[in-house]
Amino acid sequence: MKAKKLKNANFWWAALLCLGLDRLTKAWVVANYTLTVPPQTTPILPGIFHITYVTNTGAAFSLFANGSLWLRWLSLLVSLLLIAWAIWGPHLNRWQQVGYGCLLGGALGNGIDRFLTGEVVDFLDLRWIQFPVFNIADIAINIGILCLLWSAWRQS
Protein backbone atom coordinates (compact mmCIF):
# COMPACT_ATOMS: atom_id res chain seq x y z
CA MET A 1 0.00 0.00 0.00
CA LYS A 2 1.37 3.43 -0.99
CA ALA A 3 1.87 5.92 1.85
CA LYS A 4 -0.13 9.11 1.55
CA LYS A 5 2.04 12.23 1.21
CA LEU A 6 1.51 14.85 3.91
CA LYS A 7 -0.04 18.02 2.47
CA ASN A 8 2.14 21.10 2.94
CA ALA A 9 4.83 19.02 4.68
CA ASN A 10 7.30 21.93 4.95
CA PHE A 11 4.69 23.86 6.93
CA TRP A 12 4.60 21.15 9.60
CA TRP A 13 8.39 20.72 9.71
CA ALA A 14 8.97 24.48 10.03
CA ALA A 15 6.33 24.78 12.76
CA LEU A 16 7.77 21.86 14.76
CA LEU A 17 11.35 23.09 14.39
CA CYS A 18 10.50 26.65 15.48
CA LEU A 19 8.31 25.52 18.36
CA GLY A 20 10.88 22.96 19.53
CA LEU A 21 13.78 25.44 19.46
CA ASP A 22 11.70 28.05 21.23
CA ARG A 23 10.56 25.73 24.02
CA LEU A 24 14.04 24.23 24.53
CA THR A 25 15.80 27.59 24.72
CA LYS A 26 13.21 29.07 27.07
CA ALA A 27 13.41 26.00 29.32
CA TRP A 28 17.21 26.36 29.40
CA VAL A 29 16.99 30.05 30.34
CA VAL A 30 14.41 29.45 33.09
CA ALA A 31 16.50 26.56 34.50
CA ASN A 32 19.80 28.46 34.46
CA TYR A 33 18.86 32.06 35.22
CA THR A 34 16.96 33.83 37.98
CA LEU A 35 14.38 36.48 37.24
CA THR A 36 15.78 39.52 39.05
CA VAL A 37 15.65 43.32 38.99
CA PRO A 38 17.90 44.42 37.38
CA PRO A 39 17.77 41.39 35.05
CA GLN A 40 20.40 38.69 35.29
CA THR A 41 22.58 38.88 32.18
CA THR A 42 25.56 37.04 30.69
CA PRO A 43 27.67 38.81 28.09
CA ILE A 44 28.38 36.52 25.14
CA LEU A 45 30.00 39.34 23.16
CA PRO A 46 30.28 42.13 25.77
CA GLY A 47 28.38 45.25 24.77
CA ILE A 48 27.08 43.53 21.62
CA PHE A 49 25.12 40.38 22.52
CA HIS A 50 24.01 39.19 25.96
CA ILE A 51 21.70 36.52 27.34
CA THR A 52 19.36 38.53 29.58
CA TYR A 53 16.42 36.88 31.33
CA VAL A 54 13.31 39.06 31.34
CA THR A 55 9.60 38.46 30.91
CA ASN A 56 7.06 40.35 28.86
CA THR A 57 3.31 40.53 29.56
CA GLY A 58 2.65 42.29 26.26
CA ALA A 59 3.31 41.67 22.59
CA ALA A 60 6.42 42.48 20.55
CA PHE A 61 8.57 45.30 21.99
CA SER A 62 6.33 45.24 25.11
CA LEU A 63 3.41 46.72 23.17
CA PHE A 64 0.12 46.17 24.98
CA ALA A 65 1.88 45.51 28.30
CA ASN A 66 -0.34 43.54 30.68
CA GLY A 67 -2.43 42.36 27.72
CA SER A 68 -1.70 38.70 28.33
CA LEU A 69 -5.36 37.68 28.68
CA TRP A 70 -6.48 38.75 25.21
CA LEU A 71 -3.04 38.02 23.68
CA ARG A 72 -3.23 34.37 24.77
CA TRP A 73 -6.56 33.97 22.98
CA LEU A 74 -5.25 35.79 19.93
CA SER A 75 -2.26 33.40 19.83
CA LEU A 76 -4.62 30.44 20.03
CA LEU A 77 -6.91 31.81 17.31
CA VAL A 78 -4.00 32.55 14.95
CA SER A 79 -2.57 29.08 15.59
CA LEU A 80 -5.89 27.36 14.87
CA LEU A 81 -6.40 29.40 11.69
CA LEU A 82 -2.90 28.55 10.43
CA ILE A 83 -3.43 24.84 11.14
CA ALA A 84 -6.79 24.92 9.32
CA TRP A 85 -5.20 26.75 6.37
CA ALA A 86 -2.47 24.10 6.09
CA ILE A 87 -4.97 21.23 6.27
CA TRP A 88 -7.94 22.50 4.26
CA GLY A 89 -6.43 25.32 2.25
CA PRO A 90 -4.60 25.04 -1.06
CA HIS A 91 -1.27 23.37 -1.68
CA LEU A 92 1.18 26.12 -0.79
CA ASN A 93 4.53 26.75 -2.47
CA ARG A 94 7.69 26.00 -0.47
CA TRP A 95 8.20 29.60 0.74
CA GLN A 96 4.58 29.91 1.83
CA GLN A 97 4.76 26.61 3.69
CA VAL A 98 7.92 27.62 5.56
CA GLY A 99 6.55 31.12 6.19
CA TYR A 100 3.22 30.00 7.61
CA GLY A 101 4.95 27.20 9.53
CA CYS A 102 7.33 29.68 11.18
CA LEU A 103 4.38 31.91 12.06
CA LEU A 104 2.64 28.92 13.66
CA GLY A 105 5.75 27.87 15.60
CA GLY A 106 6.24 31.41 16.90
CA ALA A 107 2.58 31.94 17.78
CA LEU A 108 2.47 28.61 19.62
CA GLY A 109 5.78 29.25 21.41
CA ASN A 110 4.72 32.59 22.85
CA GLY A 111 1.10 31.45 23.25
CA ILE A 112 2.14 28.53 25.43
CA ASP A 113 4.05 30.94 27.69
CA ARG A 114 1.01 33.20 27.94
CA PHE A 115 -1.32 30.32 28.81
CA LEU A 116 1.07 28.79 31.37
CA THR A 117 2.37 31.89 33.16
CA GLY A 118 0.69 34.97 31.69
CA GLU A 119 4.02 36.28 30.40
CA VAL A 120 6.57 35.46 27.70
CA VAL A 121 10.19 34.53 28.45
CA ASP A 122 12.64 36.75 26.54
CA PHE A 123 16.42 36.41 26.64
CA LEU A 124 18.17 37.44 23.40
CA ASP A 125 19.65 40.88 24.02
CA LEU A 126 21.26 42.81 21.14
CA ARG A 127 22.93 45.57 23.10
CA TRP A 128 24.80 47.22 20.25
CA ILE A 129 21.59 48.44 18.61
CA GLN A 130 19.59 49.01 21.81
CA PHE A 131 16.99 46.46 20.65
CA PRO A 132 14.30 45.10 23.01
CA VAL A 133 15.07 41.65 24.45
CA PHE A 134 13.37 38.91 22.40
CA ASN A 135 13.21 35.12 21.93
CA ILE A 136 13.26 32.36 19.29
CA ALA A 137 9.48 32.58 18.75
CA ASP A 138 9.89 36.25 17.82
CA ILE A 139 12.63 35.32 15.35
CA ALA A 140 10.39 32.60 13.87
CA ILE A 141 7.55 35.07 13.34
CA ASN A 142 9.88 37.49 11.57
CA ILE A 143 11.37 34.74 9.40
CA GLY A 144 7.80 33.68 8.55
CA ILE A 145 6.91 37.20 7.44
CA LEU A 146 10.08 37.43 5.34
CA CYS A 147 9.32 34.08 3.66
CA LEU A 148 5.78 35.20 2.82
CA LEU A 149 7.04 38.53 1.45
CA TRP A 150 9.64 36.67 -0.64
CA SER A 151 6.96 34.32 -1.95
CA ALA A 152 4.68 37.22 -2.86
CA TRP A 153 7.54 39.06 -4.58
CA ARG A 154 8.49 35.97 -6.61
CA GLN A 155 4.90 35.46 -7.76
CA SER A 156 4.45 39.05 -8.94
Secondary structure as GFF3:
##gff-version 3
##sequence-region A 1 156
A	DSSP	alpha_helix	9	32	.	.	.	ID=ss1
A	DSSP	beta_strand	41	45	.	.	.	ID=ss2
A	DSSP	beta_strand	49	56	.	.	.	ID=ss3
A	DSSP	three_ten_helix	60	62	.	.	.	ID=ss4
A	DSSP	alpha_helix	68	88	.	.	.	ID=ss5
A	DSSP	alpha_helix	94	117	.	.	.	ID=ss6
A	DSSP	beta_strand	120	126	.	.	.	ID=ss7
A	DSSP	three_ten_helix	127	129	.	.	.	ID=ss8
A	DSSP	alpha_helix	136	155	.	.	.	ID=ss9
###
